[in-house]
Amino acid sequence: MQAIAEKTVREIAIENPASVPVLESLGIDYCCGGGKRLRDACLRAGVDVDQVLLLIEKAQQDSRVNDARDWREEPLSDLIMHIVGKHHTYVRQETLRIEALLMKVAAKHGAAHPELHEIEALFGAIGQELSTHMFKEEHVLFPYIERAEDAAEQRGPRPQACFDSVKRPIANMIADHDDAGALLRRIRELANSYTAPGGACASFQALYQALEAFERDLHQHVHLENNILFPRAVAMEETH
């Protein structure tokens, strides 16, 4: 197991999808900042690497029982369907709910907690950026990847596109992910790691719980795209 500690967090998340909830719960970045060795990431997060390895091993054993899907092997079209059906749907639904909660809580508590107004503005920017981002994925990038996968299976010509290589739109999508991640990290700082102040009302607590869940889902969403879907799409283009 010690050999696993020398792998990067990104490698572990890709090779063992069951490790993702463990890493998330410990605050270890496995998507945009997943290039660190697990041992170094644990040191930075202030957690014991041996305990983390035990938690990952248990999660992997549980996943075998639950027959979790390995997205490294599944068709890209299935992975895209999963991303859109689960994560894009979640973003759209939760963006509306969180924006309404922010408006309510900021109006009531903004005078005593002015950070709420900045959080509201930052989350509004995230919502706009992700809305445009998902539209481009669903209407340009993802359909192209699906057509390219079908062409590769049929040994046909590569489909036409408005770009010379899939690397170009992928680079844009990764940049969007980085921007959204930076905005969420700032929100986490302003929200004191989503710890509501003492005596906070139910709506205030619900807001911070929703923001934390949104961040967690976005980490998983970005991991599937940055670390699995996009590299596989590039590799497929290079070999077809």
C-alpha positions, -999 to 999 in steps of 0.1 A, spaced: 0 0 0 29 23 6 35 24 -32 1 40 -36 13 69 -13 39 77 -39 14 80 -67 -2 114 -75 -37 120 -61 -50 123 -97 -36 88 -106 -53 73 -75 -86 89 -83 -85 77 -119 -74 41 -110 -96 38 -80 -129 58 -84 -140 46 -49 -112 68 -35 -129 100 -46 -153 103 -17 -125 96 7 -103 123 -8 -132 147 -9 -141 142 27 -105 149 37 -102 181 17 -75 166 -7 -77 181 -42 -79 153 -68 -91 172 -98 -75 205 -108 -47 202 -82 -43 165 -83 -7 164 -95 8 161 -60 19 128 -45 -7 114 -20 20 115 7 26 152 1 -11 160 -2 -18 143 31 9 163 48 -5 195 34 -40 185 45 -28 175 80 -40 139 78 -21 107 84 -12 90 51 -15 55 66 -50 62 78 -59 75 44 -46 44 27 -67 22 50 -98 43 41 -91 40 4 -86 3 7 -120 -1 25 -137 21 0 -123 0 -29 -135 -32 -12 -170 -17 -8 -170 -6 -44 -164 -41 -56 -195 -52 -37 -215 -24 -52 -200 -30 -87 -190 6 -93 -184 15 -130 -148 21 -141 -151 51 -165 -116 43 -180 -132 13 -197 -168 24 -205 -177 39 -238 -172 77 -240 -208 81 -250 -218 65 -217 -195 87 -197 -209 118 -214 -244 106 -207 -235 102 -170 -218 136 -168 -248 154 -184 -275 134 -167 -260 136 -132 -236 166 -129 -250 191 -155 -285 185 -142 -273 190 -106 -256 222 -115 -286 237 -132 -310 227 -104 -288 237 -75 -277 270 -91 -313 282 -90 -319 270 -55 -286 284 -41 -292 318 -58 -326 320 -42 -311 311 -8 -283 336 -12 -308 364 -20 -329 355 11 -300 351 35 -280 381 23 -311 404 25 -317 393 61 -281 389 75 -260 409 50 -256 439 74 -241 418 101 -223 395 77 -212 416 47 -193 386 32 -226 373 21 -229 400 -5 -195 390 -20 -205 353 -19 -237 362 -37 -217 380 -65 -191 352 -68 -218 325 -70 -236 345 -96 -205 346 -117 -201 308 -113 -236 302 -124 -232 323 -155 -199 308 -164 -210 272 -159 -242 278 -178 -222 289 -209 -197 262 -203 -222 234 -202 -240 247 -233 -208 246 -253 -200 210 -240 -235 197 -248 -239 213 -282 -203 213 -296 -177 193 -277 -196 163 -265 -215 156 -298 -181 157 -316 -166 132 -292 -195 109 -296 -193 112 -334 -155 106 -333 -160 75 -311 -185 61 -335 -163 69 -365 -133 52 -347 -154 21 -340 -166 20 -377 -131 28 -390 -146 57 -408 -132 92 -414 -129 116 -385 -160 138 -383 -158 174 -394 -157 201 -368 -152 239 -363 -118 232 -348 -86 216 -361 -82 193 -330 -103 184 -300 -74 197 -279 -85 232 -286 -120 231 -271 -108 209 -243 -82 235 -233 -110 261 -231 -131 238 -210 -102 231 -186 -96 269 -183 -133 273 -174 -129 246 -147 -99 264 -133 -119 297 -131 -149 281 -114 -126 263 -90 -109 295 -80 -142 313 -74 -154 284 -52 -122 284 -32 -128 321 -25 -163 314 -15 -151 287 9 -127 313 24 -154 339 29 -178 312 43 -152 300 69 -151 266 53 -189 266 52 -192 269 90 -223 290 97 -219 316 125 -232 307 160 -269 312 163 -274 312 125 -309 306 113 -320 274 94 -318 292 60 -282 304 68 -271 268 77 -289 254 46 -271 279 24 -237 268 36 -246 231 34 -258 237 -2 -226 256 -12 -204 228 2 -224 201 -16 -222 222 -48 -184 224 -45 -182 186 -38 -202 178 -69 -182 201 -90 -149 184 -79 -163 151 -90 -177 166 -122 -143 182 -131 -124 150 -122 -145 130 -147 -139 155 -175 -103 167 -169 -88 133 -158 -108 108 -178 -130 120 -206 -107 146 -220 -75 126 -220 -94 96 -236 -108 119 -263 -74 132 -271 -59 98 -272 -87 85 -295 -81 114 -319 -44 108 -320 -48 71 -328 -77 75 -353 
